[in-house]
């Protein structure tokens, strides 16, 4: 994050979107927390979304291969990401 910050400048908002399947989410969250950069935000779908969409095989949300969302659920996920990003921009995501 310090190198990204140096490249982008101090006022640029940096958004890190965690994998829906939560791959490496713990070290990523730890790295963002350690950087203590107030303009870096994590967008996290959380384990709830993961368990609904992925159960090790095809599900109602990822019917083809169990990995890629169908169009409807991709749209819902995109809306979720946008809502979290807007909250960060509005300053309502932090207490």
Secondary structure, 3 states (H helix, E strand, C coil): CHHHHHHHCCCCCEEEECCCCCCCHHHHHHHHHHHCCCCEEEECCHHHHHHHHCCCCCCCCCCCCCCCCCHHHHHHHHHHHHHHHHHHHHCCCCC
